Amino acid sequence: MNSLAISDGVLLLVTLAIVRSLNLTKSFRLAAAVFASAALLGVLRFSGLLPLNGLHGFFSGLGASAAYPLLAIGIIFPARGIATSWRFASIFLIIAGALGLVAAATNLTLWGNIFALGSVVTLLMFTALKREWLALSGSIALLIALSLFAIQISVPPILKPGDFLHIFMAIGLSLLAIHYRRS
Amino acid sequence: MPEFIISPMVIAVPVLMFFVLIELVISMLIGKEVYSFQDSITSLNIGILSQFVNATGAVISAFMYAKIEAMYGTFDWSLSSPITWAFALLLYDFLYYWVHRAGHEVNMFWASHITHHSSEQFNLSTALRQASTGFYFKWVFYMPLAILGIPVQVFIVVGLIDLLYQVWVHTRLIGRLGFLEWFLVTPSNHRVHHGTNDYCIDKNYGGIFSIWDRAFNTYEDEREEETIKYGIKKPLNSWNPVWSNLHYWVSMIRMAHHQHSLGAKLLCFFGEPSWSPDQPSNQYLAEENDRNEQFQDQRVPMLAKLSGLIVTIFSTSLLILYLGTRQQLSGAAQLTITACAVFAFMLIGVYWTRSGQKSAVDKNTEASSSPEYFSNVKNSA
């Protein structure tokens, strides 16, 4: 078992807890469900139990191009349909996912990264303006996760670039969940 | 001279037309009126139009499918294994259920699918009345097949099987089919799907299997004691194939234009078709306020009927020729042929609708000048 399987396991536990939390908005929980699917497939892939590389790649791409924007929009507009109804959250996920697929098929490789980064930066600005310190910390953790993964930082032989992504995502999502569940 | 290639659709188009003819003859023999001339010819024209447009749409869908399958395809499936085909068909049908359900329950998708439901008749020609604008959203629902690695050839064939299966269920000549009703889509439970009666709304979305409807609580049996009224809540009242594809888009955009908040504007596109804002602009969608019973019975002059029939026969031939040679035609040639077909259908549609309205006005004028008319008015007053 390598470090990626363990860090993906941590992310899986955090996202599953969010999915089960009834105090959070539906958009938050649906976005977490996408991250959880990717994390589960990551655990299976990196542990060598069931290497479904294509499926893992798909859910990771869906997370970047659709789940991050869904998470951000749901937090910024908590009273809107997209945050409060499964129907509108799902429609958003399908449309954003479809655009992500078109981008992937037409070799626009940066599409998902741009959407994920844009969503996290927007979330960071929103939480900073509202002085929601816990949520701001969560947004910063998500930004660190994406940035470290983008520049492919690793600590050989212990941590790989993906580990930073998984761990900081788990921290970021936990902080956001704690803040928005409490408030 | 481009070579003519016989593809499945080249064979399907005349075969399906032949089935329509057979149903027409049988209905005449048993004395059950299930066809009306204008409605059926309009259905055929809408179907032909959709094939012209969707020929390109299908290529885009297949391209997307092949790309995604190559990028993410997770498992290897043997083309010679029956398990591959059975699994693909079952999964395709399950996904079709959701495409179809989204087509009814999300306004932006309903704007496309409404074309298929706009006929107030229910017969095999209704099955051919397919939207020209559906391909833009349908492909995405089938992507799970690509991600699982089902080969594109299998996807195309099971898609065709699912589509062709659904043709025969558009008939009023076949009653209930016993135990088959439990798990298959049949003419009886599909009649419910096309009804505008309250109990029929948003029911029976299945393609081949009705088990999905039973699983997700959208199944409804046909009620013998209640005659089904076919069509849509706000009738199309037009024989124009182009308008039948566009009318709901126009209404939806108009309604969104009248909204002041972004949320309401978005709801116009992503809300349910029954959603309407609490203001006068709700006249645009899903109302039952102007059902024009006379429209379906309008008598179009014989010359107009004949010209419509000629246009349909001519465009069917053109479509077969187009489908058989399309791959060798330039983009400009394809566009020109499609544009000619669209133009011909628009002309005949407008001509029929206007001549029908004119004859209705003449009939009313004639009736209102007769002594019986005045006595009726007097009595009703």
Boltz contact constraints between the chains, C-beta under 6 A:
constraints:
  - contact:
      token1: [A, 52]
      token2: [B, 74]
      max_distance: 6.0
  - contact:
      token1: [A, 54]
      token2: [B, 72]
      max_distance: 6.0
  - contact:
      token1: [A, 54]
      token2: [B, 73]
      max_distance: 6.0
  - contact:
      token1: [A, 54]
      token2: [B, 74]
      max_distance: 6.0
  - contact:
      token1: [A, 55]
      token2: [B, 74]
      max_distance: 6.0
  - contact:
      token1: [A, 57]
      token2: [B, 72]
      max_distance: 6.0
  - contact:
      token1: [A, 58]
      token2: [B, 72]
      max_distance: 6.0
  - contact:
      token1: [A, 58]
      token2: [B, 147]
      max_distance: 6.0
  - contact:
      token1: [A, 91]
      token2: [B, 270]
      max_distance: 6.0
  - contact:
      token1: [A, 98]
      token2: [B, 140]
      max_distance: 6.0
  - contact:
      token1: [A, 101]
      token2: [B, 68]
      max_distance: 6.0
  - contact:
      token1: [A, 105]
      token2: [B, 64]
      max_distance: 6.0
  - contact:
      token1: [A, 105]
      token2: [B, 67]
      max_distance: 6.0
